[in-house]
Amino acid sequence: GTRTHARPGARPAPGQHPLVVLSPGFSLNRATLTTLAEDLASRGYVVATVDHAYESFGTAFPGGRTLTCVACEKAEQTGYDAVARGRAEDLSFVLDRLTGHRSPWPHARMIDRRRIGMAGHSIGGNSTASTMAADDRVRAGVNMDGTFFDPVPATGLDGRPFMLLGTAASHGPDTGDESWPRDWARLDGWKRWLTVTGSGHMTFTDFPVFGDQLGITDPEAPLSGERSQQITRDYVAAFFDQHLRGVPQPLLDGPTPENPEVGFHRP
């Protein structure tokens, strides 16, 4: 097996802390964002990773019931915009359960309800924006390489901060995904558009880390697992530190010599 830096039953830190909710890519489960979740937790965030029922293979429930990816067969017919909107309802439900007055989670008092952020990979990134459009409890969001099938509203996100973090090959200003420049113009608060040279769609998940361990390199995404993990962790954490904790992050001001792979775009 693969060791992680998390363990069940850990004693929670005292006080209240910001909450970050993570949504994985379509057909993927929440475990694919483990390295990011662990890093955010180590920095003092409460982190909730979400499995979206019927949208991933092998979602297990208490009691042994396991769901398959029913949506994998239907998404082409219904449209991925419907997936993003459906996930937004999932994610608002998660917030209800975590922050409601009768939360089933015994440590719910740890959560500072005024400081809630969300990040997602692929369709999870689109779902982050969809959730923010429908639920003003989410104060800041990150889209990691996700097409905006469900567009950001023309009226924006009420001035809330949003960051785009994607591959240079697919999500630069002139590289084919027209949803990013379209929705960049609609983001009406603090915003950043970052791309990573040498990255692929799965760079922002745990997959490259496993690739390093197995000696597998994607020729179309040669960035190592170590660098993939470091860049994703550093920039996502900097974003939430700045916007949920109010701590300025020079890392987000522009390119740095330490991170030559990361490009900043202001089309």
Stockholm file with secondary structure:
# STOCKHOLM 1.0

chainA/1-267         GTRTHARPGARPAPGQHPLVVLSPGFSLNRATLTTLAEDLASRGYVVATVDHAYESFGTAFPGGRTLTCVACEKAEQTGYDAVARGRAEDLSFVLDRLTGHRSPWPHARMIDRRRIGMAGHSIGGNSTASTMAADDRVRAGVNMDGTFFDPVPATGLDGRPFMLLGTAASHGPDTGDESWPRDWARLDGWKRWLTVTGSGHMTFTDFPVFGDQLGITDPEAPLSGERSQQITRDYVAAFFDQHLRGVPQPLLDGPTPENPEVGFHRP
#=GR chainA/1-267 SS CCCCSCCTTCCCCSSCEEEEEEECCTBCCGGGGHHHHHHHHHTTCEEEECCCTTSBTTEECTTSCEECCTHHHHHHHHCHHHHHHHHHHHHHHHHHHHHSTTCSSTTGGGEEEEEEEEEEETHHHHHHHHHHHHCTTCCEEEEESCCCSSCCCTTCSTTCCEEEEEEHHHHSTTSSCTHHHHHHTTCCSSEEEEEETTCCGGGGSSHHHHHHHHTCCBTTBCCCHHHHHHHHHHHHHHHHHHHHSCCCCGGGSSCCTTCTTEEEECC
#=GC SS_cons         CCCCSCCTTCCCCSSCEEEEEEECCTBCCGGGGHHHHHHHHHTTCEEEECCCTTSBTTEECTTSCEECCTHHHHHHHHCHHHHHHHHHHHHHHHHHHHHSTTCSSTTGGGEEEEEEEEEEETHHHHHHHHHHHHCTTCCEEEEESCCCSSCCCTTCSTTCCEEEEEEHHHHSTTSSCTHHHHHHTTCCSSEEEEEETTCCGGGGSSHHHHHHHHTCCBTTBCCCHHHHHHHHHHHHHHHHHHHHSCCCCGGGSSCCTTCTTEEEECC
//
